[in-house]
Amino acid sequence: MNQDVVVNLTMGAMEMALKLALPLLLAGLVVGLVVSIFQAVTQIQEMTLAFIPKVLALVVVIAIAGPWMLGQLQTYTHELYKGIPNLVGP
């Protein structure tokens, strides 16, 4: 196995992790920002007010984007396993 192959595999894994995590992170960021603005305007400093909407937003994102995320992960894993004979070599 060549150093370039290892770098390519690592980059592919990192890209896949970022692709799968990005919808969840963006939902948490947007909901957190909205809740923070709401808390600043109303001066309500309750910790559960920030936590519960984020959890609900993440559940909604997983319900909507979950099949796509699973499909992406299955495709990546299938391609990775299919390429193992080429990686081992003689």
N, C-alpha and C positions, 0 to 999 in steps of 0.2 A: 504494500500500500504506500502510495506516494504522499508527500506532504501536501501537495495541491489537492489531492482527493480528500484528505482529512479537513482541510480548510473549506472546501466546497460543501462537504457534508455538514460541518459545523454551521456554516452560513445558511444552508438550507433549513437546518433545525431552528436556528434563531429567527429566520424569516417566518417560519410556520408558527412558532410560539408567539411572535408579535402579531401575526395575522389573526390568530385565535384569541389573543388577549385584548386586542384593540377595541372591539365593540364593547366589551365589559368595562374596560378602563374609561372609555369615553362616556358611557352612561353614568358611571360613578362620578366622573368629573363634572358633568353637566348638572346632575342632581345635587351634588355637593355644593356647587356654585350657587344654584338657585336657593337652596336651603340656607346657605350662609348669608345671601343677600336678604332673604326673608327674616332671618334672625337679627341681622344688623338693623333692619328697618323697625322691627317690632320690639327689639331689645329683649327677646326671649332667648335665654342661654341654656336650653335643655339639651343634654347630650343625646337622648333618644330621638329627638326631633331630627337630628342629622343622620342617625344610624338607620332607622326604619325605612325612610324613603329610598335610601341607597340600596338596601336589601331588596325592596320591592322592584326597583328599577332593574337590578341585576336578574331577578327572577323573570321579569318580562323579556329582557334581552335574551336570556337563555331559552325561553319558550319560543321566541321568534327566530333567533339566529342559531339555535342549537342544532337543527338538522344540517344547516349549511356548515357549521363548525365541525360536526362529526364527519360529514362527507369530505371536507378538506383534510382532516386528520387521517381518514381511511385511505384516501388517494395518496397522500404523502407516504404513509406506512407501506402501502402496496408497492409503490415505486421504489422505496428504499429496499424492501425485501427482494423485489425483482432484480435489483442491481447488485445484490450480494455476490453472485458468481463472477461478475465483472470486477469486483473489488478484490476478491481473494487472489485470483489469477494463478498461474503456474509458478 
